[in-house]
Amino acid sequence: MQIIFLDSHHLPTLPPLALTIGNYDGVHLGHQALLSALADDAKAMGLLPAVMVFEPQPREYFSPDNPPARLTNLTEKAEQITQLGVQYLIVASFDDAFRSLSAAAFVDLLHSLNVSHLVLGDDFRFGQDRVGDKAFLQAAGFSVDNLPSITQNGVRISSSLVRQALAVGDLNAAKFMLGRSYGITGVVEHGDKIGRTLDFPTANVSLGRLKPALHGIFAADVIAYQNGVRLDWASLGQGGVMGLKQGSLFGAVSIGLRPSVGGKQWRLEVHLPDFNGELYGVTLWVVFTHFLHGERHYDGVDALKAGITNDVVALLAWRDDQG
């Protein structure tokens, strides 16, 4: 898949496209249905399938100091969309100029991108004050396929519902709506190394988002990559506990603000029991498998260390129970 970062001053020359537009945060089953219809329509019409997304997502732009939780960063989103057969991912910078586009100006942009067909959700609106809709697009010469929402027990599957499930640690509900286990991918970066002083060294994994969608203490399957190539853990170090997913190591994971050490920034920290190796610069895919509890505040280093010890013991016991 080709990723195009949209620059209004230098628009790319593209082949005739069938396009869908949206945040696609999480790429859940509802999104997947839209992308499947997009691929089918594109094939039938002799077009190439493309997706337009926004960075930052609009609600992040409007509320940078109190952003909504985000399910997928751009890299994760692109990976999921690629797997569904999309050939172009157009990333539009959501800024003052873009948000101020009239519906007519947005239509002009679509024409400039060589779009001839659109596949959209039934609630799609566009342009300043959201006055653009299916009828507006059809009047501008596009063919438009509107799809109904995918529902679960009569409730529409949405990114908001996935966020709600993850916020309370309901990994099964999130998995049902996503069609896969929820995970976060990021590069191991240098942190403040507090874990080492507590005898629980952790890999500090970049989040690539202002605010993650889940927080607390979790078990996870952890898979390592370098330059897009999956790595054998033996090439990175020694030891470790096998995860449930083939080729993974078991991880005890903390994600949140770390109230016991006065943390102010969201962190994803992964402890790999019994593993000894160097992980800086390695990309880890952290697939959450079990929620233990939410973040807790411990008074003092001894209490924090005891709490972490209990968490790791409990998570390893859960792992052993899975066979």
SVG drawing of the C-alpha trace seen along z (x, -y; Angstrom):
<svg xmlns="http://www.w3.org/2000/svg" viewBox="-31 -28 52 55">
<polyline fill="none" stroke="black" stroke-width="0.4" points="0.0,0.0 1.2,-3.5 0.8,-6.1 0.4,-9.7 0.6,-12.7 -1.7,-15.2 -0.2,-18.6 -2.7,-21.0 0.0,-22.8 1.4,-19.7 -1.4,-17.2 -0.3,-13.8 -1.2,-12.4 -3.3,-9.3 -5.1,-6.7 -8.9,-6.6 -9.9,-5.9 -12.8,-4.5 -12.5,-6.2 -13.8,-5.9 -13.2,-8.7 -13.1,-8.7 -10.9,-8.3 -11.0,-4.5 -9.8,-4.4 -9.5,-0.8 -10.5,0.6 -13.3,2.5 -15.8,4.8 -17.9,1.9 -14.9,0.4 -13.9,3.7 -17.3,4.1 -16.9,0.7 -13.4,1.6 -14.6,4.9 -17.4,3.1 -14.8,0.6 -12.6,3.3 -15.6,5.0 -16.8,1.7 -13.3,0.8 -12.8,4.2 -16.2,4.0 -15.6,0.5 -12.0,0.8 -10.8,-1.5 -8.2,-1.3 -9.3,-1.3 -8.2,-4.2 -8.8,-5.5 -8.6,-9.0 -7.9,-9.5 -7.0,-12.5 -4.0,-13.3 -4.5,-14.5 -8.0,-13.0 -10.5,-15.9 -11.4,-15.5 -7.6,-15.5 -7.3,-18.8 -10.2,-20.5 -9.2,-19.2 -5.4,-18.7 -5.3,-19.2 -8.1,-16.7 -7.9,-14.3 -10.2,-11.3 -8.6,-7.9 -7.2,-6.6 -7.3,-3.0 -4.7,-3.0 -1.9,-5.2 -1.2,-5.8 1.2,-2.9 -1.2,-0.4 -4.1,-1.8 -2.1,-1.5 -1.2,2.1 -4.8,3.1 -6.0,1.2 -3.3,2.8 -4.4,6.3 -7.8,5.5 -6.6,4.9 -6.5,1.1 -3.8,-0.3 -3.7,-4.0 -3.8,-5.6 -4.3,-9.3 -3.4,-11.1 -4.9,-14.6 -3.5,-17.0 -6.4,-18.2 -5.6,-21.8 -7.4,-25.2 -7.2,-25.3 -8.6,-21.8 -11.4,-22.2 -12.4,-25.4 -12.9,-23.8 -16.5,-24.3 -18.3,-21.3 -17.7,-22.6 -14.0,-23.0 -13.8,-19.5 -15.5,-18.2 -12.9,-20.0 -10.2,-18.3 -11.7,-14.9 -11.9,-15.7 -8.2,-16.7 -7.4,-13.3 -9.1,-11.6 -11.9,-10.1 -14.9,-8.9 -16.6,-6.6 -17.2,-6.8 -18.1,-4.2 -19.3,-5.9 -21.1,-5.2 -24.7,-6.1 -23.9,-9.1 -21.1,-10.6 -21.0,-14.4 -18.2,-16.7 -17.2,-20.3 -17.5,-23.3 -20.6,-22.9 -21.0,-19.4 -23.4,-20.4 -22.0,-17.9 -23.8,-14.6 -24.5,-11.8 -26.8,-14.0 -24.2,-16.7 -21.6,-14.3 -23.9,-12.8 -24.8,-16.2 -21.1,-16.8 -20.8,-13.8 -19.6,-11.0 -21.3,-7.7 -21.8,-6.9 -22.4,-3.7 -23.8,-4.2 -23.6,-1.2 -25.6,-0.7 -23.8,-0.3 -22.8,3.1 -24.6,4.0 -24.0,6.2 -27.1,7.2 -28.9,4.3 -26.2,1.8 -24.1,0.2 -20.4,1.2 -18.3,-1.9 -14.9,-3.1 -16.6,-4.6 -17.9,-1.3 -14.5,0.3 -13.0,-2.4 -15.7,-1.9 -14.9,1.8 -11.2,1.3 -11.6,-1.5 -13.0,1.1 -10.7,3.9 -13.3,5.9 -10.9,7.4 -13.4,10.0 -16.0,7.3 -13.3,5.3 -12.1,8.5 -15.6,9.2 -16.0,5.7 -12.5,5.6 -12.5,9.1 -9.0,9.6 -7.3,9.2 -6.4,5.7 -2.8,4.7 -0.4,1.8 2.8,1.6 5.7,-0.7 9.4,-1.1 11.3,-0.5 12.6,-3.8 14.7,-4.9 12.6,-5.6 13.4,-6.7 14.6,-3.2 12.6,-3.1 11.7,0.6 15.4,1.6 15.6,0.1 12.6,2.2 14.1,5.4 11.5,5.4 13.1,4.0 10.6,2.9 10.7,2.0 9.3,-1.5 7.2,-1.1 6.3,-4.3 2.5,-4.8 2.3,-7.0 -0.9,-8.7 -1.8,-11.4 -3.9,-9.1 -4.3,-5.3 -7.7,-3.5 -6.9,-1.3 -5.1,-1.6 -4.1,0.7 -2.2,4.0 -2.5,6.6 -1.0,9.9 0.1,9.8 1.7,11.7 4.7,9.8 6.2,10.2 9.3,8.5 10.1,6.9 13.0,5.1 12.5,3.2 9.2,4.9 10.7,8.4 9.5,10.6 12.4,11.6 13.2,14.8 13.4,13.9 16.6,16.0 18.3,13.4 17.6,10.7 18.5,12.3 18.1,15.3 15.2,16.7 11.6,15.5 8.3,17.2 6.4,18.3 3.3,16.4 0.0,17.9 0.6,16.8 3.2,18.7 6.6,16.9 5.7,14.6 7.0,14.0 4.7,13.5 4.6,9.9 3.3,8.3 2.2,4.9 1.5,1.6 -0.2,-1.1 -1.2,-4.5 0.1,-7.5 2.0,-5.7 0.4,-7.5 2.8,-5.9 5.8,-7.8 4.0,-11.0 3.8,-10.3 2.3,-12.9 2.6,-11.2 1.0,-8.1 3.4,-5.1 3.3,-1.6 5.8,0.5 6.4,4.2 8.1,6.5 9.3,9.8 9.7,12.3 13.0,14.2 14.1,12.5 17.6,10.9 18.4,9.0 18.7,5.6 15.5,4.2 16.2,0.5 15.2,-0.3 13.2,3.0 9.5,2.7 7.2,4.7 3.7,5.7 1.9,6.0 -1.3,8.1 -3.4,7.7 -4.7,11.0 -5.9,10.5 -6.9,7.5 -5.8,7.8 -6.8,4.5 -6.7,0.7 -3.9,-1.6 -3.2,-1.8 -1.3,-4.3 1.2,-2.8 2.7,-4.8 6.5,-4.4 9.0,-2.3 8.5,0.8 4.8,0.8 5.2,0.3 7.7,3.1 5.4,5.5 2.5,4.5 4.4,5.2 5.6,8.5 2.0,9.6 0.9,8.5 3.6,10.5 2.8,13.5 -0.9,13.3 -0.4,12.8 2.0,15.7 -0.5,17.8 -3.2,16.8 -0.8,17.6 -0.2,21.1 -3.9,21.7 -4.3,21.2 -2.3,24.4"/>
</svg>
